[in-house]
């Protein structure tokens, strides 16, 4: 392509930005899907319900042992 320049591909919008414009029922549906995936992954790893709840609580509260810290 003579004389043109190559455009970098756009990076996808952050998840929060993609979800911000969704109607409430679609947002809840996406959240529900995410929770189901999280639970399925926990089951695959052999975590108990209590272990999963502890991980979620620690992640939300920013407990030092949590891998990602508090949510923004």
N, C-alpha and C positions, 0 to 999 in steps of 0.2 A: 504494500500500500504506500504509494509515493506521497511524500509530503505530510502524511498523517502521523499522529502519535498514538501509541498504544495506551489505552485506558486500563487502569488497574481495576480488577473486579471489585464491586462493592461488597463490603463485609456485611453479613446479615445484621439486622438490628438486634440489640440486646433483648433477651426474653421479656423483660419488663416492658420495654417499648413496644414490642410486638403485641403484648397482651393488653396494653393500656387502652386501646381503642375498641376492645371487644365488648359486646353486650354482656351483661352479668351472667346470663344462662350459658353462653359460650365459654366465658372465663371459668365458671364452675365446672363445666364439662372437661376443659383442659386440665384443671387442677385435679379433678377426679382421676383422669387418665394417669397423671403423674404419680398420684398416691398409689394407684394400683400397680404401676411399674416398680415403685419403691418397695412395696410389700412383697411383690413377686421376687425381686432381687434379694431381699432379706431372707425370704424362705429358701431361696437357692443357696444362700450362704449358711443356712442352718441357724439363723438368729431366732431367738424366742420373741414373743410379743413384748415382753418386758425389756429385752435388750434393744429392740427396735425403738420402743417408746423412749428409752433412756438416750439413745443416740439422737433422736429427733429433738428431745427436750434440751440436751446439751448443745446441739447445733443452733437452736433458736435463742438460747440464753447466752451464748458466747462462752460457755464453760471452757477453761483452758485445755481440756483434753479433746475438745471437739476439733475435727480436722479443718473445717472451714470457718470457724468462728461465727459471730452473729450475722444475721441477714442484714443487708443494707437497708 
